[in-house]
C-alpha cells in the first residue's frame, strides 16, 4: 500500500521572538560612549586654551622662538607628552600661538571697529586702537604680530611664510579701508604711490612704538602715536 500523502502546504515555522532589551542596552552604551567622548573633547579644548594663553604671554615677552614644549607645558601645568599630543611639535605650537594672537587682535580691535558710524571712524579706531591694545597690556610685551614680523624676517619656514601672508592681508585690509573712507568723505582715491607711502608709515610707526613700549620709552611711544594721528588727519582731510 502506498504511504498517505502529507499536506501540500507545510505549516510555517515560527521564528523565536527577539527581545528588545539588547537593543536598549546597545543604545545606552552608545550614549555613554558619546558622553565620554564629549567630556574628553571639552577637557581637551580647555587645556588647549590654557596652553595658548600661556604661550601668548611667553611669546610676547621672550619672542615666538621662546615658545617651546617644555617651558610651555610646565607653565600651563600639563605634561610635555600631552602638549605634543594636542599640538604636535614646537613649530606647530608656535604657529598656533601666532594665529591666536591674530584672533585676539581681531576680537579686541578689528571687530569693535566695525560698529563705527563711518569708514573714517572705523579707520581711526583700527589704527589708533592698536596703540590702546599695546598700552593696555593685552599681551605683556606689546603686539606679538608686529614683533614676530621682525623676529622671523630672515628665518625661512612656515612661520615666516605665515608672517608674510598676514602682512599682506593686513595691508590689503588697510588699503581698502583707506580708499573707502576717502570715497565716503567725497575725496578722490589716493594714487598707488601715496597709498603705499601711507601704509608704510602706519606700519613703521607701529613697529617703532612696539619697541618703545617694550623699552619703556614713553616719549618715543607717544611720538609714534602723535605721528599716526597726524597722518590720519592729513589723509582724511584731502
PLY file of the C-alpha trace (Angstrom):
ply
format ascii 1.0
element vertex 238
property float x
property float y
property float z
element edge 237
property int vertex1
property int vertex2
end_header
0.00 0.00 0.00
1.21 3.49 -0.74
2.00 5.84 2.22
-0.57 8.50 2.88
0.42 11.81 1.24
1.26 14.75 3.54
-0.39 18.16 3.30
0.70 20.14 0.24
1.30 23.27 2.39
3.58 22.59 5.31
2.95 24.55 8.49
5.24 27.63 8.62
7.97 27.62 11.21
7.67 30.38 13.75
10.87 32.29 14.39
11.68 32.90 18.02
10.63 36.28 19.28
13.53 38.67 19.70
13.85 40.57 22.92
14.08 44.34 22.72
16.38 44.54 25.76
19.72 44.00 23.94
18.98 46.93 21.56
18.20 49.14 24.51
21.46 48.18 26.19
23.34 48.89 22.98
21.71 52.30 22.74
22.64 53.12 26.32
26.21 52.03 25.71
26.49 54.20 22.60
25.09 57.18 24.52
27.61 56.63 27.30
30.44 56.46 24.77
29.28 59.70 23.16
29.07 61.46 26.53
32.54 60.25 27.43
33.90 61.48 24.10
32.21 64.87 24.56
33.72 65.14 28.03
37.20 64.38 26.74
36.75 66.91 23.95
35.65 69.65 26.39
38.62 68.93 28.66
40.92 68.92 25.65
39.57 72.27 24.44
40.04 73.79 27.90
43.58 72.50 28.12
44.36 73.77 24.64
43.00 77.24 25.51
45.06 77.34 28.72
48.20 76.35 26.83
47.62 79.03 24.18
47.13 81.71 26.85
50.46 80.75 28.41
52.20 80.55 25.03
50.91 84.01 24.06
52.37 85.64 27.17
55.69 83.82 26.76
55.89 84.80 23.09
55.07 88.45 23.80
57.96 88.78 26.27
60.52 86.22 25.03
59.70 86.09 21.32
57.94 83.34 19.43
61.20 81.38 19.41
60.84 81.15 23.18
57.66 79.08 22.78
58.94 75.53 23.24
57.18 72.42 24.52
59.00 72.09 27.85
58.58 75.59 29.33
55.04 75.98 27.98
53.98 72.61 29.37
55.43 73.45 32.79
53.81 76.89 32.90
50.44 75.51 31.74
50.52 72.61 34.19
50.37 69.82 31.63
52.80 67.10 30.65
55.11 67.59 27.71
53.65 64.45 26.13
50.10 65.77 26.46
51.19 69.06 24.91
52.77 67.23 21.97
49.54 65.25 21.56
47.48 68.45 21.39
49.71 70.47 19.06
52.34 68.20 17.55
55.83 69.68 17.52
57.32 73.01 18.51
56.69 74.66 15.17
53.01 73.70 15.19
52.67 75.21 18.67
54.35 78.41 17.51
52.03 78.67 14.50
49.00 78.10 16.74
50.28 80.83 19.06
50.70 83.29 16.18
47.21 82.55 14.87
45.83 83.04 18.39
47.50 86.47 18.51
45.77 87.38 15.25
42.40 86.19 16.59
42.92 88.19 19.79
43.71 91.39 17.89
40.69 90.93 15.65
38.48 90.36 18.70
39.75 93.40 20.61
40.29 95.93 17.80
39.01 94.96 14.35
35.59 93.58 15.32
34.54 96.51 17.58
35.68 98.99 14.91
33.12 97.54 12.51
30.42 99.19 14.63
31.78 102.65 13.79
29.33 105.07 12.20
31.59 105.82 9.23
34.51 104.31 7.36
36.74 107.16 8.51
35.82 106.43 12.12
36.47 102.73 11.55
39.89 103.52 10.13
40.76 105.66 13.15
39.55 103.00 15.57
41.70 100.35 13.91
44.85 102.46 13.61
44.66 104.25 16.96
43.16 101.20 18.68
46.44 99.41 18.06
48.16 101.84 20.47
45.45 101.25 23.10
45.87 97.49 22.61
49.58 97.78 23.39
49.27 100.31 26.23
46.57 98.24 27.95
48.97 95.26 28.01
46.55 92.83 26.44
49.81 90.95 25.91
52.59 91.86 28.31
55.20 92.54 25.65
53.03 94.55 23.28
51.85 93.48 19.83
53.07 89.97 19.11
52.21 90.15 15.41
54.40 93.22 14.93
57.23 91.67 16.93
57.17 88.35 15.07
57.35 90.18 11.74
60.79 91.40 12.78
61.85 88.25 14.65
61.30 85.86 11.72
62.02 88.21 8.83
65.11 86.22 7.74
64.22 82.73 9.01
62.81 80.63 6.18
60.00 78.26 7.00
56.26 78.01 7.71
56.29 80.77 10.34
57.93 83.30 8.03
55.50 82.26 5.29
52.59 82.87 7.66
54.02 86.25 8.67
54.25 87.31 5.01
50.66 86.15 4.44
49.40 88.06 7.49
51.34 91.15 6.48
49.71 91.20 3.05
46.25 90.52 4.47
46.62 93.47 6.82
47.92 95.76 4.10
45.02 94.83 1.81
42.58 95.46 4.66
44.06 98.90 5.32
44.22 99.74 1.61
40.51 99.06 1.19
39.63 100.91 4.40
41.65 104.00 3.48
40.22 104.30 -0.02
36.65 103.64 1.08
36.98 106.21 3.89
38.14 108.83 1.39
35.38 107.91 -1.06
32.76 108.19 1.69
34.10 111.66 2.52
33.87 112.73 -1.12
37.65 112.68 -1.64
39.40 111.22 -4.65
41.29 107.96 -4.22
44.94 108.12 -3.27
47.39 107.33 -6.03
49.16 104.00 -5.78
52.36 105.72 -4.66
50.62 107.80 -2.00
48.69 104.79 -0.74
51.80 102.65 -0.36
53.62 105.51 1.39
50.73 105.84 3.83
50.74 102.11 4.57
54.50 102.15 5.04
54.29 104.99 7.56
51.39 103.49 9.50
53.20 100.18 9.93
56.56 101.85 10.59
55.01 103.88 13.42
53.61 100.68 14.87
56.98 98.94 14.75
58.72 101.89 16.41
56.02 102.15 19.09
56.18 98.43 19.84
59.91 98.63 20.53
59.46 101.83 22.55
56.78 100.17 24.67
58.99 97.19 25.45
61.86 99.52 26.44
59.60 101.80 28.50
60.48 104.67 26.15
57.24 106.56 26.74
58.24 109.66 24.79
59.01 107.61 21.66
55.73 105.72 22.01
53.77 108.98 22.28
55.67 110.39 19.30
54.61 107.43 17.15
51.02 107.81 18.34
51.04 111.55 17.53
52.53 110.90 14.08
49.80 108.34 13.37
47.06 110.79 14.35
48.56 113.50 12.13
48.86 111.11 9.21
45.21 110.06 9.55
44.08 113.67 9.79
46.07 114.62 6.70
44.83 111.64 4.72
41.17 112.20 5.57
41.26 115.97 5.06
42.04 115.96 1.35
0 1
1 2
2 3
3 4
4 5
5 6
6 7
7 8
8 9
9 10
10 11
11 12
12 13
13 14
14 15
15 16
16 17
17 18
18 19
19 20
20 21
21 22
22 23
23 24
24 25
25 26
26 27
27 28
28 29
29 30
30 31
31 32
32 33
33 34
34 35
35 36
36 37
37 38
38 39
39 40
40 41
41 42
42 43
43 44
44 45
45 46
46 47
47 48
48 49
49 50
50 51
51 52
52 53
53 54
54 55
55 56
56 57
57 58
58 59
59 60
60 61
61 62
62 63
63 64
64 65
65 66
66 67
67 68
68 69
69 70
70 71
71 72
72 73
73 74
74 75
75 76
76 77
77 78
78 79
79 80
80 81
81 82
82 83
83 84
84 85
85 86
86 87
87 88
88 89
89 90
90 91
91 92
92 93
93 94
94 95
95 96
96 97
97 98
98 99
99 100
100 101
101 102
102 103
103 104
104 105
105 106
106 107
107 108
108 109
109 110
110 111
111 112
112 113
113 114
114 115
115 116
116 117
117 118
118 119
119 120
120 121
121 122
122 123
123 124
124 125
125 126
126 127
127 128
128 129
129 130
130 131
131 132
132 133
133 134
134 135
135 136
136 137
137 138
138 139
139 140
140 141
141 142
142 143
143 144
144 145
145 146
146 147
147 148
148 149
149 150
150 151
151 152
152 153
153 154
154 155
155 156
156 157
157 158
158 159
159 160
160 161
161 162
162 163
163 164
164 165
165 166
166 167
167 168
168 169
169 170
170 171
171 172
172 173
173 174
174 175
175 176
176 177
177 178
178 179
179 180
180 181
181 182
182 183
183 184
184 185
185 186
186 187
187 188
188 189
189 190
190 191
191 192
192 193
193 194
194 195
195 196
196 197
197 198
198 199
199 200
200 201
201 202
202 203
203 204
204 205
205 206
206 207
207 208
208 209
209 210
210 211
211 212
212 213
213 214
214 215
215 216
216 217
217 218
218 219
219 220
220 221
221 222
222 223
223 224
224 225
225 226
226 227
227 228
228 229
229 230
230 231
231 232
232 233
233 234
234 235
235 236
236 237
